């Protein structure tokens, strides 16, 4: 985002136009797959919880890190953005009281990249009655879907159907990530969230199916993205091709991962705990690093390499040597039962 032509908080002094293609490719499915994975995780979280205890756990895991992120993690991003826009502050502490003046982008107060958390929290609460219903054994919908998938693996594409009325209903498909009034994003991602819960509910039937059709879904993904890039198609056809493209890449990713990456690993367990704090921290480190690189006379590839190393390395250092070492702050970054994981690591 720092280098591409797409609008972002701060920009490099040299824009790299070819980044439109890889960024366009991932932009379709990278957020939907997060909501699907969240729906899958919800099914596991529900296995031994009541609806009330689940909502309480969601609030502690999502709302608390959101508040901490908005008060500590996000303000440096807004501060550096305002500096690039020509606003003058003596230092960060001089800016901080101004952070609470108005709502971003006209004001400063924002959740920036943490928008995923309030959306997921709202969806989790709204979907709780449905999840409680589907959790019970031998539910007709789940069993029927499971039976169909066992016979015809490509039936996984039936989950595209709910998106057809969504695409027809919402003529304006822009997403604001402001939560309030962002109806298309809320409905669109909510269906992926529910789909993740349903897919993991059919257990091995889902994993066996995505393994069987992994090559087919990969081919469909390549073809559908090629259509989007090459052909000038109308809005309705584009919407349909877009949904096919999203589902194909998601199913292909799950299929190849289930085939080649589904094994026990202490490293994977460590990463599963680290990924949430990494998500919370990463963009602030990226923007800080980018701010000091904007006008330096370096090729953009070197700047990219520096930012990648700095973002990953900075996130890991904070996680490993601050978050893991101070138990009292671990819930502030969505981390739980970290002592056992740290000892194993």
C-alpha positions as CSV (number, residue, x, y, z in Angstrom):
1,X,0.0,0.0,0.0
2,X,2.9,2.3,0.7
3,X,4.2,1.9,-2.9
4,X,1.1,1.2,-4.9
5,X,-1.2,3.7,-6.7
6,X,-4.0,2.8,-4.2
7,X,-4.9,5.5,-1.7
8,X,-3.3,4.9,1.7
9,X,-2.2,6.8,4.8
10,X,1.3,7.7,3.6
11,X,2.9,7.2,0.2
12,X,6.4,6.6,-1.1
13,X,7.9,9.3,-3.3
14,X,7.9,6.8,-6.1
15,X,4.7,5.0,-7.0
16,X,5.0,1.5,-8.4
17,X,2.2,0.9,-10.9
18,X,2.7,-2.8,-11.6
19,X,1.7,-3.5,-8.0
20,X,-1.9,-3.0,-9.1
21,X,-1.9,-6.6,-10.4
22,X,-0.7,-8.6,-7.3
23,X,-2.6,-6.3,-5.0
24,X,-5.8,-6.6,-7.1
25,X,-5.4,-10.4,-7.1
26,X,-5.3,-10.7,-3.3
27,X,-7.7,-7.9,-2.6
28,X,-10.7,-10.1,-3.7
29,X,-10.2,-13.0,-1.3
30,X,-7.8,-12.0,1.5
31,X,-10.5,-10.4,3.8
32,X,-13.2,-13.0,3.0
33,X,-10.9,-15.8,3.9
34,X,-10.2,-14.1,7.3
35,X,-14.0,-14.1,8.0
36,X,-14.3,-17.7,7.0
37,X,-11.4,-18.7,9.3
38,X,-13.1,-16.7,12.1
39,X,-16.3,-18.6,11.5
40,X,-14.4,-21.9,11.7
41,X,-12.7,-20.8,14.9
42,X,-16.1,-19.8,16.3
43,X,-17.3,-23.4,15.8
44,X,-14.4,-24.6,18.0
45,X,-15.0,-21.9,20.6
46,X,-18.7,-22.9,20.8
47,X,-17.9,-26.6,21.4
48,X,-17.9,-26.2,25.2
49,X,-19.5,-22.8,25.9
50,X,-22.9,-21.4,26.5
51,X,-24.0,-18.5,24.4
52,X,-23.5,-16.1,27.3
53,X,-20.0,-17.3,28.0
54,X,-19.1,-17.2,24.3
55,X,-20.2,-13.6,24.0
56,X,-18.2,-12.7,27.1
57,X,-15.2,-14.4,25.6
58,X,-15.6,-12.5,22.3
59,X,-15.8,-9.2,24.1
60,X,-12.7,-9.9,26.0
61,X,-10.8,-11.1,22.9
62,X,-12.0,-8.5,20.5
63,X,-13.3,-5.4,22.2
64,X,-10.5,-5.0,24.8
65,X,-7.7,-5.2,22.1
66,X,-9.7,-2.8,19.9
67,X,-9.8,-0.1,22.7
68,X,-6.1,-0.6,23.5
69,X,-5.3,-0.5,19.8
70,X,-7.2,2.7,19.3
71,X,-5.6,4.4,22.3
72,X,-2.0,3.2,21.8
73,X,-1.3,1.5,18.5
74,X,-3.3,3.6,16.0
75,X,-2.4,7.2,17.2
76,X,1.2,7.1,15.8
77,X,-0.2,6.2,12.4
78,X,-2.4,9.3,12.4
79,X,0.3,11.5,13.7
80,X,2.8,10.6,10.9
81,X,0.1,10.9,8.3
82,X,-0.7,14.4,9.5
83,X,3.0,15.3,9.4
84,X,3.2,14.2,5.7
85,X,0.2,16.5,5.1
86,X,2.1,19.5,6.4
87,X,0.5,19.8,9.9
88,X,3.0,21.0,12.5
89,X,3.4,19.5,16.0
90,X,6.3,19.8,18.4
91,X,6.4,16.1,18.9
92,X,4.1,13.1,19.3
93,X,3.0,14.0,22.8
94,X,2.0,17.4,21.5
95,X,-0.2,15.7,18.9
96,X,-1.8,13.1,21.2
97,X,-4.5,15.3,22.7
98,X,-5.5,16.3,19.1
99,X,-6.0,12.6,18.3
100,X,-9.4,12.8,20.0
101,X,-10.6,15.7,17.9
102,X,-13.1,14.4,15.4
103,X,-13.5,11.1,13.6
104,X,-11.0,10.1,10.8
105,X,-10.6,11.0,8.0
106,X,-11.8,14.6,8.6
107,X,-10.7,14.2,12.3
108,X,-8.1,12.1,13.9
109,X,-9.8,9.4,16.1
110,X,-9.8,6.1,14.3
111,X,-9.5,2.3,14.5
112,X,-7.6,2.2,11.1
113,X,-6.5,-1.4,10.3
114,X,-8.3,-2.7,13.4
115,X,-11.7,-2.3,11.7
116,X,-11.9,-6.1,11.4
117,X,-12.4,-6.4,15.2
118,X,-15.6,-4.4,15.7
119,X,-17.1,-6.1,12.6
120,X,-16.2,-9.5,13.8
121,X,-17.6,-8.7,17.3
122,X,-20.9,-7.5,16.0
123,X,-21.2,-10.5,13.7
124,X,-20.4,-12.9,16.6
125,X,-23.1,-11.5,18.8
126,X,-25.7,-11.4,16.1
127,X,-25.0,-14.9,14.9
128,X,-24.9,-16.5,18.4
129,X,-28.6,-17.8,18.3
130,X,-27.9,-19.4,14.9
131,X,-24.7,-21.0,16.0
132,X,-26.4,-22.4,19.1
133,X,-29.0,-23.9,16.8
134,X,-26.5,-25.4,14.3
135,X,-24.3,-26.8,17.1
136,X,-26.9,-29.4,18.1
137,X,-26.3,-32.8,16.6
138,X,-28.0,-34.0,13.5
139,X,-29.4,-30.7,12.4
140,X,-31.2,-31.2,9.0
141,X,-29.4,-28.3,7.2
142,X,-25.9,-29.5,8.3
143,X,-26.6,-33.2,7.6
144,X,-28.1,-32.5,4.2
145,X,-25.2,-30.2,3.2
146,X,-22.7,-32.8,4.5
147,X,-24.4,-35.6,2.5
148,X,-24.3,-33.5,-0.7
149,X,-20.6,-32.6,-0.2
150,X,-19.8,-36.3,0.3
151,X,-21.4,-37.1,-3.1
152,X,-20.4,-34.1,-5.1
153,X,-17.4,-32.1,-3.9
154,X,-18.1,-29.3,-6.3
155,X,-21.3,-28.7,-4.3
156,X,-19.1,-26.4,-2.1
157,X,-19.8,-23.8,-4.8
158,X,-23.5,-23.7,-3.7
159,X,-22.3,-21.3,-1.0
160,X,-22.0,-18.8,-3.8
161,X,-25.8,-18.6,-4.0
162,X,-26.4,-16.2,-1.1
163,X,-24.1,-13.7,-2.7
164,X,-26.3,-13.3,-5.8
165,X,-29.1,-11.3,-4.1
166,X,-26.4,-9.3,-2.1
167,X,-24.7,-8.3,-5.3
168,X,-28.0,-7.4,-7.0
169,X,-29.3,-5.5,-4.0
170,X,-26.3,-3.3,-3.3
171,X,-25.6,-1.2,-6.3
172,X,-23.0,0.8,-4.4
173,X,-20.3,-1.7,-3.3
174,X,-17.9,0.6,-1.7
175,X,-16.7,-0.3,1.7
176,X,-15.9,2.4,4.3
177,X,-14.9,0.2,7.3
178,X,-16.7,2.7,9.5
179,X,-19.2,0.1,10.7
180,X,-22.1,2.5,10.8
181,X,-23.8,2.6,7.4
182,X,-21.3,0.2,5.9
183,X,-24.1,-2.2,5.0
184,X,-22.6,-3.9,2.0
185,X,-19.4,-4.9,3.9
186,X,-21.4,-6.1,6.9
187,X,-23.7,-8.3,4.9
188,X,-21.0,-9.5,2.5
189,X,-18.5,-10.5,5.2
190,X,-21.3,-11.9,7.4
191,X,-22.1,-14.5,4.8
192,X,-18.5,-15.6,4.8
193,X,-18.4,-15.7,8.6
194,X,-21.5,-18.0,8.6
195,X,-20.1,-20.1,5.8
196,X,-16.9,-20.8,7.8
197,X,-19.0,-22.0,10.8
198,X,-21.0,-24.3,8.5
199,X,-18.0,-25.7,6.6
200,X,-16.2,-26.7,9.8
201,X,-19.4,-28.2,11.1
202,X,-19.3,-30.9,8.4
203,X,-15.8,-31.8,9.6
204,X,-13.8,-34.2,7.5
205,X,-16.3,-34.0,4.7
206,X,-15.2,-30.5,4.0
207,X,-11.5,-31.2,4.1
208,X,-11.8,-34.3,1.9
209,X,-13.9,-32.3,-0.6
210,X,-11.4,-29.4,-0.9
211,X,-8.5,-31.9,-1.3
212,X,-10.4,-33.7,-4.1
213,X,-11.2,-30.5,-6.1
214,X,-8.1,-28.5,-5.3
215,X,-6.7,-28.6,-8.8
216,X,-10.1,-27.7,-10.3
217,X,-10.6,-24.8,-7.9
218,X,-7.1,-23.5,-8.8
219,X,-7.9,-23.6,-12.5
220,X,-11.2,-21.8,-12.0
221,X,-9.5,-19.2,-9.8
222,X,-6.9,-18.5,-12.5
223,X,-9.5,-18.3,-15.3
224,X,-12.0,-16.1,-13.3
225,X,-9.3,-13.6,-12.3
226,X,-8.0,-13.5,-15.9
227,X,-11.5,-12.6,-17.0
228,X,-11.7,-9.8,-14.5
229,X,-8.3,-8.4,-15.7
230,X,-8.6,-8.9,-19.4
231,X,-12.3,-8.3,-20.3
232,X,-14.4,-5.2,-20.0
233,X,-17.6,-6.8,-18.5
234,X,-20.8,-5.2,-17.2
235,X,-21.5,-4.8,-13.5
236,X,-23.7,-7.9,-13.1
237,X,-21.4,-10.3,-14.9
238,X,-18.4,-8.8,-13.0
239,X,-20.1,-9.4,-9.7
240,X,-20.8,-13.0,-10.5
241,X,-17.3,-13.6,-11.8
242,X,-15.9,-11.9,-8.7
243,X,-17.7,-14.2,-6.3
244,X,-16.6,-17.3,-8.3
245,X,-13.1,-16.0,-8.2
246,X,-13.2,-15.4,-4.4
247,X,-14.6,-18.9,-3.6
248,X,-12.3,-20.6,-6.0
249,X,-9.1,-19.2,-4.4
250,X,-10.4,-19.8,-0.9
251,X,-11.3,-23.4,-1.7
252,X,-7.9,-23.9,-3.5
253,X,-6.0,-22.5,-0.5
254,X,-7.8,-24.8,1.9
255,X,-7.4,-27.7,-0.4
256,X,-3.6,-27.4,-0.9
257,X,-3.1,-26.5,2.8
258,X,-5.2,-29.6,3.9
259,X,-3.1,-31.8,1.6
260,X,0.4,-30.5,2.4
261,X,0.4,-28.5,5.6
262,X,-2.1,-30.3,7.9
263,X,0.3,-31.7,10.5
264,X,1.2,-31.2,14.1
265,X,3.9,-28.6,14.8
266,X,5.1,-26.7,17.8
267,X,6.0,-23.8,15.4
268,X,2.4,-23.7,14.1
269,X,1.1,-23.6,17.7
270,X,3.5,-20.7,18.4
271,X,2.4,-18.9,15.3
272,X,-1.3,-19.4,16.1
273,X,-0.8,-17.4,19.3
274,X,1.5,-14.8,17.7
275,X,-0.6,-13.9,14.7
276,X,-3.2,-11.8,16.6
277,X,-0.6,-9.5,18.2
278,X,1.2,-9.3,14.9
279,X,-2.0,-8.2,13.2
280,X,-2.5,-5.5,15.9
281,X,1.0,-4.2,15.7
282,X,2.1,-4.5,12.1
283,X,0.6,-1.5,10.4
284,X,2.0,1.0,12.9
285,X,5.5,-0.4,12.5
286,X,5.1,-0.3,8.7
287,X,4.0,3.3,8.7
288,X,6.8,4.4,11.1
289,X,9.4,2.7,8.9
290,X,7.8,4.1,5.7
291,X,7.8,7.6,7.1
292,X,11.5,7.6,7.4
293,X,12.0,6.1,4.0
294,X,9.7,8.3,2.0
295,X,12.3,10.7,0.6
296,X,15.4,8.6,0.8
297,X,17.1,8.0,-2.5
298,X,16.8,4.2,-2.6
299,X,15.3,1.9,-5.2
300,X,11.7,0.9,-4.2
301,X,12.7,-2.8,-4.0
302,X,15.3,-2.0,-1.3
303,X,12.7,0.1,0.6
304,X,10.2,-2.8,0.3
305,X,12.8,-5.2,1.7
306,X,13.6,-2.9,4.6
307,X,9.9,-2.4,5.4
308,X,9.2,-6.2,5.3
309,X,12.1,-7.0,7.6
310,X,11.3,-4.1,10.0
311,X,7.6,-4.9,10.1
312,X,8.0,-8.6,10.8
313,X,11.1,-8.2,13.0
314,X,9.5,-5.3,15.0
315,X,6.3,-7.2,15.5
316,X,8.2,-10.3,16.6
317,X,10.5,-8.4,19.0
318,X,7.5,-6.7,20.7
319,X,5.6,-10.0,20.9
320,X,8.5,-12.1,22.1
321,X,10.2,-9.8,24.5
322,X,7.4,-7.6,25.8
323,X,4.0,-9.3,25.4
324,X,5.2,-12.8,26.3
325,X,7.2,-11.5,29.2
326,X,4.5,-9.3,30.8
327,X,1.4,-11.4,31.6
328,X,-0.7,-8.4,32.6
329,X,-0.6,-6.9,29.1
330,X,-1.3,-10.2,27.3
331,X,-5.1,-9.8,27.3
332,X,-4.7,-6.3,25.9
333,X,-3.4,-7.9,22.7
334,X,-5.9,-10.8,22.6
335,X,-3.5,-13.4,24.0
336,X,-4.6,-16.1,26.4
337,X,-2.9,-19.1,28.1
338,X,0.4,-17.8,26.9
339,X,2.6,-19.2,29.6
340,X,2.2,-22.8,28.4
341,X,2.9,-21.8,24.8
342,X,5.9,-19.8,25.8
343,X,7.4,-22.6,27.8
344,X,6.9,-25.0,24.9
345,X,8.4,-22.6,22.5
